[in-house]
Amino acid sequence: MVEGTNEVAAGKLIFQEIVHGEGDQSFVEYNVELVEAVNKEKSTGVVINPRSCLTGNLAFLSVMLGKEDFETWWCNFCEGYRTEFQQKGQVFEAWTIKKLMQQHQKNVSEELTGTARMGVRRLPHLKEGTIVILPGLHGLLGIGNQIVNYNTYDRIDQRIERITPEELLLCKTKPKNEELIRKEEANKDVWMNSVDGGLKLKQSQQEYKGFVKALCAPVSAQEKKKKKSDLHDSIKALESDLDGFGNRIKEYKNQTKAAKKKLEALRKQRKRAEHSLYGRVEKILAEYNIKRAAYHGGDLNGVNTIRFMDKAKEIMEKNEATLLVGAQERRYSSIQDQDALQGCEASPPALEQGLLHDERKGPDCRVLRSDPGPN
């Protein structure tokens, strides 16, 4: 496939009309030929420069572009770095096959690692001329699920449903650990490219293997032994520092995985509860034949994402109405003491405004919510 794609990108198409026979016995044959170059003296057909286009899922395109297992802090399609492309209004140069090749050559010649490689691990399989197209469905998958989760399920958790302190703590654990992982990975990357870190380790390892040849002047056996011992100790200390990064990252990932598993169990239990808002939202999605696929970890798969995006405005309006009703129900049911409610003469409109405390009526008038934020 790669060979054929490259031939199309670099070749020419010749369309010819060939007449066989004469008079009533003649017939026309149409021929298309892909060639590397056109012989203008002999060719009588129409020459077209074909366009070679390639698309697929993100993993496939990463392999084709030489970015298999690429560092995710670099964009797969442009030269933007994560902390840069996450900022609004940023514009970056798109990768081209030529630029990818040049970056790989630079990585090899300068022995670059980590961030300095800009996510390029090996030569791209494609030659210049092929247009790589970002898979639109994958864009919809990300955007569609973010809309559903952030504007619906996350709002239920953060503003409406009452959640236990344990679940609240677990909710905060995942993003905090992910931030710690990102920091450790960034620190590791800096260390790998520092003179006193990764570069020193690499140099020490090379010197240790051939330390005798590296010595400029003849030395005694005792001096050689000391030199070897010092190198060995230096290498072990540096390797310990490097292992420390890996161990901390692994521990944070394990903690995140355990927290996520426990959080899912708590949420599943809460979603089964009577009058759960999750069930009402799922019913709205079901009206449009939208199902959250189990094999996608509870996210919408491709078909369901397209269905959702086609009716997104209509669906989100229904979801909003459902959440508002649910919020009102939770507020009325959150009155801690009906006697206190009568004593402070709180009215339904006051509750609908989300008043947590009315200083004018005394400290016993309270409406309890999981989040004291705005409506």
N, C-alpha and C positions, 0 to 999 in steps of 0.2 A: 504494500500500500504506500509506504514511504517513497519507494523508488518511483512508482507511478505518479504520485503527487508532485515530486520534484521534476519529473520529465514534462508534465503538463505546464508547470510554472516556468520552466526554462525554454520550452519549445514553441513551435509555430504550427498552426493548423492551416492546411491547404485544402480548399474546397474546389473540386474540379467537376466539370461536366464533360463526359466522354461519350461520343456518338459512335456506335458500332453499326456496320452495314451501310447499305445505300438504299435510297428510295423507300418503297413500302416495307422493305425488309429491315429497315434501320430501327434501332432502339437506343435510348439514352441511359447511361449509367452515371450515377452521382457517387463521387468518391471523396472521402475525407481522410487525410493523412497527417499524422503528427510527426514533425521532423525537428531536428536540432537547429538547422539553418536552411534558408531558402536559396535555391539556385535560380537567380533572376533570369538567366539566359534560357533555361530549360522550362521553368515553371510557367504554366498558362492559367493557373487557377487563382482564386481569390484567397489572399493570405490574411489570417486573423491572429492576433496575439491573444491567446486564451487567458482567462483569469482562473487561478487555482485558489479555491477557498476551502477552509477546513474548520469544522466545529465539532464539539463533543462535550462530554462532561469535564469538569475541572481537573480531575485526576488524569484523564487521558491527555488533555491539552498540556498539562504540566510535564508529562513525560515527553511529548513531542517537542516541547520548547526547551528541553534540557533542564527542567526545574522539578524533576521528580523528588518528592520529599523536600520541597523547597522551604526555606525559612519563611514562616507565615508573617513575619514582621515586614516583609517586602511584598508589594502588590505583584500579582502574577502577570499583569498585562501592562503596567506602567512602571516608571522608575521611582514611584513614591514609597516612602518609608512609613511604617504604621503610625507613628506619632504625628506625621505630617499629613497623610491622606485622611486621617480621622477628623482633621480640622475643616471647618466649612470654608468653601470658596477656594480651595487649593487646586491648582491645575498642574499636571505633570506630563512630561514627554512619554509617549507610548513606546514600548519595546518594539524593535524591529528585529528580523532575523540577523541582519548585519550587526546590530548593536549587541545582541546576545552572543554572537561569535566573538566579537571584540572583547566583551567582558570575560568570556571564558578564557581567551588567550591571556588576558591580564591576570586572571586568577591563577593560572598555571605558572606564568613567568615570574610573578611576584610572590607565589606561594600564599595567596590570600586565603583566609578562613573566616567562618562566621559572617557577621554583618558586612564585612568588606567585600564579600562575594556578590552582594546585591541579589541573593537568592538563586544565582546561576550555578548549578553544580557540574554540568557537563555540556558538551556541544549540542545544539539543537539538531534534531533529526531532519529538519526541513531546510531547504535552500531558500535564498532570496526569491521573492516573487509570489509566495503563497500568503494569502490573507487569512489570518486566524480570527475567527469570529467568537466573541464572548457568548456562551450559551444563555439565551434569554430566559429559559425555564429555570435555570439555577438562580438567576437574579430574582425571579418571581418567588422561588422557594424561600429565599432568605427574607425578602421584603414581606411577602404574604404572612409567613409565620410570625415575623416580628410584630406586624400589625395586630394579628389575632392575640398573641401572647401579651404584648405590652398594653394594648388598649382594652383588653377584656380580662384575661385570667390574672394578669399582674395587678390590675386595678381591684379585682375581687379580693385578692390577698392583702393588698396594701391599704385599702380604704373601706372595705365593706365587711368582709367576713371577720369574725373574731378568731384570732389564732393564738395558740398557746405560746408562752415565753420560749419553750423549747423549739418550736417551729420557727419563731421569729429569729432566734439565734442561729439556727441552721440556714435560714435564708441569707443572713449576713455572712456566714462562713464561706460560702462558695465564691462570691466576688472578691472577698478579701484574700482568700487563698490564691485565686487566679492572678490577682495583682502581685502577690508575693512571688508566684512562679515567674511572671513576666520580669520582675525586678532581678530575680536570681539568674534568669537566662541572659538578661542584659549585662549583669555583673560578670557572668561567666564569659560572655563574648568579649567584654573589655579586657578581662584578665588574660584570655587567650591571645590577644593582640598586644599585650603590654610587654615592655622590655624585661620587667621583673617577674613576669608570669609565664604565659604560654610560650613566648619566644625564647625565654631563658631555659624553659624545660626542654624544648626541642633542641636547642643548641647543646645543652648539657648531655642529652641522650646521644646525640651524634658524636660528641667529644668523648663520651664514655666508651663508645664502641671502638673508637680508634685513637684513644688518648695518647698512646705511645707515639704515633705518627704526628700528632698535633704538637708535640713538644719541639721547640725550636733548637734547643741545645741538649747535648748528652747529659743525662742525669743518673743518679744512683738508683739502685733497686729500691732503697728505702724511700726516696723521694717519689718514685713512680707509684709505690704502694700507697703513700700518703695522698697523692694526687687522685688516685683511683678511689680511695676511701672518701675523700672530700666530695668528689663528683657523685658518688653513690648516695651520700647523705643529702646532698643538695637535690638530687632527683627525687628521692623518697619524700622530702619535705614538700616539693612542688606538686608531686603526684597526690599527696595528701590534701593539698589545697584544692586541686582539681576535683578529687573525689568528693570533697565537701560540698561543692556546688551541686554535683549529681545527686548526692544523698539528700540534700535539703529539697531539691526539686521533686525528687521521688516521694519524699515524705509529704510535701504539700499536695501532690497529686493524689496520694492515697487518702489523705484527710478529706480532700474535696470529693473523691469518689464515695467514701463512706458517708459523708454528710448528705450528698445527693441521694444516695440510696435510702437513707433514713428519712429524709425530707419527702421523698416520693411516697413512702409508706404512710407517713402522717397525712399527707395531702389526699391520698387515696381514701384513707379512713374518713377524713372530713368531707370529701366529695360524696360519699355514700350517705351522709347524714340527711335527715328529712329536711325538705325545703332548701336544699343546696342550690346556690345560684349557678354552679357549674352545670348541673343537669338542665337548667332552663336554657343556658347558652348552647349546650349541645343539641337541644331540641330545635333551636333556631337554625343551626347549621344543617341539621337533618332535613329541614324543610327544603333546602336547596341541594339535597343529596350530597352533602359534604361530610366526610368522615375523617376523623383524625386517625391515621394509620398506626397501628401498634408497632409495625416493623420499622417505622421512622421515629421511634421513641416518643410517640404521641404527637408528632408534628404532622402537618398536611403534606401529603406526597404531591407529585406533579399534577395529576388530574384534578385533585381536590383543590390545589392552590389556584389553578386556572378558573375553576368554578367559583371560588371565593372572590378572586380579583375581578371577575366579570360582574359580580353583584355586590362588590365591597361596600359601596355607599348605602345601599338598601339594607344589607346585613348589619352594618355597624350602627345604623339608626335604630334598628330593632334591639340590638345589644345594649345600646345606650339607654333606651327606655326601660329595658329589663333591669339594668343595673341601678337606675334611679329608683325604681319601685323597690328593689331589694334593699337599697340603702335606707329608704324610708322605713321599711319593715324592721330593719335591724335597729334603727334609732328608737322607734317606739318600744321595741322589746328590750331595749337596753336600760330602761329606767330602773335604777337600783332599788328604789323604795317608792311605792305608789303614794304613801303618806307624805313623803317629802315632795313628790310632784304636786300634790294637792296644796301643800303648805306654801310652795313658792308660786303657785298659780301659773305654771308653765303652760303655754298653749301650743297646739299642733304646729302653727306657723313658726314658732320659736324653735321647735324641734327640727323642723325641716331645714332651718338655716344652719343646723349643726352646732347650736350653742352648747358648749361643754359646761359653762359655769356662768351664772348670772349673779354678779356681785351685789346687785341691788336687792335681791331677794334672799340673800343668805347663802352659806356654804353648803347647805344640804340639797340644793337643786343641781343635779348632775345628769348628763347624758353620756353614757360610756360608749366609746368607739375604739377600734383598734388603731385608728390614726386620727389625730386631731387637726388634720390639714383642712384645706378649703373644700367646699362642696364639689 
